[in-house]
């Protein structure tokens, strides 16, 4: 079963964010709590942790703006 990685809301009123950098390679083995990407909102840049363990499959591209809730990757 795969775990979806979606753009989270980093604060009230946030509707989109920029995927500034993937911190883990596509195909990398990740564990819960590993930092996997950086997300920029209007007010902050935050490193986001893996919500589960497995192999990271990246879907979204760095430098692009995505709406909150958008699927950007999976952990298989």
N, C-alpha and C positions, 0 to 999 in steps of 0.2 A: 504494500500500500504506500503510495507516495504522499508526501506532505507538500501542500501548496505554499509558495512564498508570495505574498501579496504586499503591495505598498501599504504600510500602516499610517494611521493618522498620528502625527507627533504632537498635536495640540488642537484645541477647539478652533473650528473654522478652517482647518487645513483641508484643501480640496485636491491638491496635487503636490508632487515632490519630484526632485531630480535625482536620478540614480547616478551619483557622482563617481562611484568606483566599486567594482567587484573586488572584494578582499580575498576571495577563494576562487580557485580556477574551476572552470567547467570540468566535471568529472572527478573533482577532489572529494575525498572522504572527509566528512565533517561530523562533529559531535555537537550535542546540545550545548549552547552557550558560545560556540566558536563564532567569531566575527566574520560575517560573510559579505556584507556590502555597506556602503556609506550612502545615506539619504539626506538630501538638503531640502529644507523647507524655507519659508520666508524668513524665519527667525534663527534657525540653527542647522548644524550638520551633525548627524548622529550615526554612529556605527551600529548596525543591526545584527543581532545574534541569530544563529540557526535555531529554529524551533523544534528540531528533531535531529536524529542521527541517520547517516546514510551517504549516498553519492549525490553531490550537487549537480543539477542540470540547469544551466542558465538559459533564460529565454530572452530577457530584455537587454538592451544595449546601454552601455555607460554614456552619460552625457545627455540622455533623453529625459523628458518630463513625462510623468505618468500620473493618472488620477489615483486617488486613494482607492484601494481595493483591487487595483490592476494586478493580474498574475504576471510575475516577473521571473519565476523559476520554480523548481521542484526539488525536493530531496527524496530520492528513491531508495 
